[in-house]
Amino acid sequence: MRTLGLSPLELRSIIEKAFLPLQCRCEEAADSSLNVWVEQQPDSGRMELVGKGVGTQELRSSRDINDLIARLRKQRNQSNQSNQNNATSRRHAAS
């Protein structure tokens, strides 16, 4: 993976730092795509897969990297909202 002249390690660092203070872990797959996990809640230690097989070949500018991070954040937020709604529904059903 060679994006914008960035090494895989540099790209991983950019993505992982974009989610601070949450923990984020990126792993490069054999096909040069990335799998991205982000912590569900601060200091929870529970990681959630928010991007599987994220293509890096189309990342040709800093805007492309920014758009990717925005998509990953949106996916994480939607997943967290869904999880909260499910937990609320279970609590009401148990009442």
C-alpha positions, 0 to 999 in steps of 0.5 A: 500500500503506497498512498500519497507517498505514505507508508502503511504505518503512516496511514495507520497512524493518521487514522488511529490519531483521528479517533483520539481519545478513543482507542483505534487499531488499524490492521493491513490485510493481505490485499493491502486493504485495512480493517479498522477497529474503534473503541465503543466507549471511552476507556471501555476497552471494547473494540468494534469493527467499523471498517472491514476491507477499507480500500486504500488505493483510491486515497489520492489526497488528504481530502480522500483520507479525511472523507474516509475518516468521516465515513468511519466515524459516521459508521461508528456513531450509527452503530453506537446509536443502534446499540443504545436503542437496542439496550433501551428496548430490552430494558423497557421489555424487561419492565 
